[in-house]
Amino acid sequence: MAPYVRLRQICLVAPQLAPVISDIAEIMGLAVCYRDGNVAKYGLENALLPVDAILLEVVAPFKDGTTAGRFIEKTGGRGGYMAIFCCNDPDERGRNANAMGVRTANVIDHAPYHGVQLHPRDCRAAFIEFNHTDGSDDILGAYPPAGPNWQKFIRKDVTQALTAVEMQSPDPQGLAEHWGKIIGVAPGSGAELKLPNATFRFVKGASEIMSALEFRVTDAASVLHAAKARGLAVAGNEFLLGGVTFRLGA
């Protein structure tokens, strides 16, 4: 199989699940496709919403001592939690990361799904995970973490795509090169990593975080109106939700 890597999923973390998930669904016109009982063993609850073929997940801790809970405490709740990539060989990408000093934090083996999560301290800014589902390299094929029928929950009348992820760092070029080596994508002009289905953009910021998600929407004004109606502070074409800035484009 030819090597490939695509953005599969973005995971946000929130102190409580319900308000964030309902805000995202209502404002962005998205539908929850799955709640995964398997994450309970990590002290978490979750929900996933498809944005075309990319999954947007929110996790929330329901007990003390979780990694997600520590992440919220450390960051003050600001920043995305995980960038998850599907690829042809997660183990090989994990070995490549290990060779550059990035440790493996967790390996998930739920056949037909196999995932390798890398240590966020070594990745910098957020967790990186690589995964593969046997027999499913179709972007609309089976993806067990999103449930058995996730494709049926895709809604495109309001939000059409998740187009870009913004990462902040005091050294954006350095972080872009570091992530580029881990993911296997060389930075393009400026501090950007272009994947087949999304762009990672690295900008100057006080701390290293996943700071924003950019969406292509049908009518930005109506989405911003919906955000205001749910009590969110809107500035220009963006608002803060789930620890990250939701930025809208046409």
N, C-alpha and C positions, 0 to 999 in steps of 0.2 A: 504494500500500500504506500502511495506517495505521501511523504510527510506533509502535514497541514496543521494549522492552529487557527482557531476562531474563538471569539468571545462567545461564551455559552450562557453565562449567568453573572449577575452582580448581586452581592449580598450586603444588605444594610443591617444595622443593629439598632434596636430601640429599647428603652426601659420597659415599655409596655407595647404589646403587639397591636391591640384593637384600634386605637386612634390612628396610628400611622397607616395600617393597611386600608382602613376605610377611607382615609384622606386620599391615598394614592389612587384607589379604585374610583372614587367619586370624581376627583379633579381631573385625572388623566384618562378617564373612560376605559379603565382596564378591569379585568375580571380575575378573581382568585381561581386558580386551577387545581391547587392541591395544598393540603396541610400534612406534613410528614411526621407521623408518630415516632419515626426512628430517632429524631433529634432529642426526644425526651431524655434519653440516656445521658445526654450532655447537659441536662438541666435547662433545655431551651424549648420554646414553641416557635413555630414558623408558619409562614404562608408565602406562596409563590404566585406571581402574576406574569403571564407572557406578554412581552412587548414585541410583536411579530415573533421571530424565532429566538430572541434573547429572553431569558427568564430574569425577572426582578424578584428577589427574595428579601423578606424582612425576618430577622430572628430576634427574639426577646428572651432574656433569662427569667425563669420562674423560681429559681432558688439561688442562694449565695454560692460564691466560689467558682462560677463559670468563667471560661475564657472570654466569652462575650461580655459578661458583667465587668470583668477587669478592663476590657477594652473601653467600655463606656466610662469607667472611673478615670482611666489614664488620659483619655482624649477629651473628657468633658462632654461626651456624646457627639463630638464633631468628627465627621469623616466616615467614608464607607468601609465596610469590614472585609470583604473578599472580592477579588476578581477571579472568576472561574473560567477556564479555557478548555474546550474540547480539542483533542488532538489524536493522532494515530497511535502514539506510544507514550503514555504518561510516565512509565517507569524510566524510559530513556531520558526524558526531559528532567525527571527527578534526579537521575544520576549526573546529568550535566550541571544541574544547580548545585548538587552536593560538591562537585569538583571545583566550583567557584566559591565554596564556603557557605552555601545556603543550605541549612539543615532541613531534613524532612520532619515535619511535625506530626503527621498522621497519614496512614494509608487506609483507604476505605475499599473493602472488597465485598460488594454485594452483587454477585453475578446476575446479569450480564454487565454490571457497571463496575468500573475500577477507577479510583481516584487517588491522586497523590497530592497532599497538602503540604506546602512549604512554610517554614517558620516565619511569622510576620516580622520578627525583629531583624532577621537576615534579609527578607525581601525588602523591608522598609516600606512605610506608608500603609500597607494592607497585606492580608494573606493573599498568596497566589495558589490556586489549585489547578492541576491538569487532570482531565478525566477522559475516559473513552467507554462507550457502550458497545459491546460486541454486536456485530451485524447491523450496526446503525450509523452509517456515516452521512446519511441524509439529514440536512438541518431540521427537517420537520419529522424525523424519525423518532423512535423510542428514546426517551430520556427519563429513566426511573425516578430521579429526585423530584421531577415535576409531576409525577403521577401518571396513570395509565392513559389518560385522554387529554393531555395538556393542550394539544393542537386545537381542540374544539372550543377552547376558551380565548383564543386570539381575537382581540377586538381592534379594529383599525379605523373606526369612524372618527375618533378624537385624536389618538396617538398612533402614529404610523410606524415609528422606529426609534430605537435608542441608538444614536449616531456616534456619540463620543463620550469619553470619560476624562475628566480633568483631574490631574494629580498635582498637588502643591509640594514644593520643597524649597529650602534656602538655596539649594543647588539643583535647579530643574534639569540642566543638561546631564549632570552626574547621575541623577535618579533615572532619567530616560535611558541612559546607556546601561545602567545596572538592570533595569527591567527588560530592556532590549536583549541583553545577554541571556537572562533567565528564560524569556519567552521565545527567543530565537528570531527576533525581528530587529533589523538594524534601524536606528533612528533616521528619519528623513530630514528634510530641511527644517531647521528649528528643532525644538525638543518634542518630536512627535513619533509615535509608533503607529504605523498604519497596518491594521489587520484587514482581512477580506470584508468584514462586516461592521467594523467600528474603528475609531481612531482614539488612541490614548495621547492626550496633550499634557505636557508638563510645564507648569508655570511657577513663578516666584511666589513663595509664601513663607510664613514664619515657621511652620512646622511641616513635617512630612505626613500628608493625609491624602486620601481620595476625597477631593473637595466638591466635585460637581458631576452631574450627569446631564447630557444634552440630548434633547428629544426633538424629532420632527413631528409637528402637530398640524392638524388641518386648519385650526383657527386659534391662534395664540391668544387673542383678546378674550375669547370665551373661556379658555383654560385659566387665564389669569383672574377672570371674574369669579370662576368657581373656587379658586384658591382663596381669594378675598372673602368669599361667602362662608368659607369654613374657618375663617379667623387667622389665616396665615398672612404674614407681612410680605407684600409683593413690592419688588423694586425693579423697575424696568421690565425685562422679560423673564424674571426669575423669582423664585421663592425658596425658602429653606424648609425641608421636609425629610424626616428620617436621618438627620445628621448631615445631609448633603444639600447642595444647591441644585434645584431642578431648573434647568435653563431651556428655554423654548426657542425653536427655530422653525421656519416654514419648510 
